[in-house]
Amino acid sequence: MTGKTLLSSLLHYKCRQKFYSTTKIKRFVVPDELVPWEVEFPGYDPAYYTATDGKPWADKNIGDVGFQPKWNAQDGDINRQSLTKTYRITQDGYPLNPIGRTGIKGRGLLGRWGPNHAADPIVTRWKRENNGDKEIKMDPTTQKPVLQFIGIQRRDTREWAIPGGMVEGNEVISSTLKREFMEEALNLLEKQDKNPEEVKGFKKEVDKLFEKGEKIFQGYVDDPRNTDNSWMETRVFNFHDNDGSLLDKITLEAGDDAADVRWMDIDNKLNLYASHSKFLQLVAQKHDAHW
Ligand code: BGC
């Protein structure tokens, strides 16, 4: 296996499982070495699936009257540019997944043909010993300090994940990161009417914490909803509360899209949604923490 083939096959792990995401639709089996489009695969005949009960803002079908997307460009409010590379368009007008085959055609469960942009906030603090003097917990094996992050359990796949979400229209990334964190991990949208004073206080803490973020990753995500013509990309930022003083003042509560929320230890045994474990490994490396 060449370096390039290995990279593609690793990137397409979660989006080459037997069934397409949460559906019963079978993906066409794509062996590792046949993931890249450059390698010919004469018998490749994947099923076509585009959800019809999806989001009201979803793209129309390719070829529909009045649907004239501008590929690889800013298309009005919609960013159809990839963070990965210029993607190709097939002869019949479908954008092609920049990493390669996924075993399914169509828009699948995603809202946009081509890239679908998300943003992911990794909020971290040091794990403390339980002795009240705020001593940082060291891992007995690696002898390195243990980091914790705020994780949510997704409602769709029930997997644990970073509380990220879709960039809405031409929203700036910093707003998406804050909005998603406050909605999913603090449930501030729901709380707004019931407890506006508490919400105000939490927002102040989040504003302070989100002032200094560090970019950890940007690009393609191995998301189970990816198809040959539609895929997820994200920008991941780390917001680290070094002395824990800001995060001590907020209470976690799962929002609408989340079934649960909690502080999770960052460790190489984490098995999270899409490529999220990889992002946490990068965060651990950045802080020279236990992994
Ligand atoms: C999630 C993000 C994730 C992205 C790509 C979005 O639905 O909210 O956390 O990174 O999908 O997998």
Residues whose N, C-alpha, C, O or C-beta is under 5 A from the ligand:
A	BS01	BGC	A118 D120 I162 G164 G165 M166 V221 D223 M232 T234 A274
